[in-house]
């Protein structure tokens, strides 16, 4: 589908896309740019249930080992050297 940007930078999202994304008038979208793509995502309310889900999901993260720590430190050093060059 093709959408045209107005002089004011406004864009009409085609009806079929709005239906698929369950986007209705008044909804807020997060807009970003990644790898040459403009990405839009419907913003979700931060309800108590969603906060609980996010917190519980964070408990399942793997424990960082000494080997992981040294790998991260080495990666940071490489980036810093690249920036200084």
Secondary structure, DSSP 4 states (H G I P E B T S, - for coil): ----B-TTS-BPPPHHHHHHTT--TT--EEEEEETTEEEEEE-----HHHHHHHHHHHTTSPPPPHHHHHHHHHHHHHHHHHHH-
